[in-house]
Amino acid sequence: MEAITLLASTVGIYLILLPVVAELKQPTTYDDRPMACAAFYQYLARASKDAGDDADSDRYMAKFKVLYDQGVANVLAVGGTREQARKATQNFVDIIGEMAISRPEAVPSLIAMCKREYP
């Protein structure tokens, strides 16, 4: 009987503390997908503008702005600064530009991810 009482008490305490345990175990993670896709949509905005398609350019720039803001929020959430967020986004712009030239076969995967995650 004592074992059952001890077990019930232990389970009761565990259930009471479960939300606290869950919060402690949740690691703060940094998600850079919004920035990568922001850079991608910025490229599409520039290409559309160069092609004379202002409507598409504006649409892609709107997506860029939303994703950039989300990326900045992600950086700030893990203790970064706005300047670090700006540099990280510029880094993705550079990477995507280089990838389009040196590894064009990888571009469709980026397009698919961005369209799936941020339509």
Helices and strands as residue ranges (DSSP letters): H 2-25, H 33-50, H 54-77, H 82-102, G 104-106, H 107-117
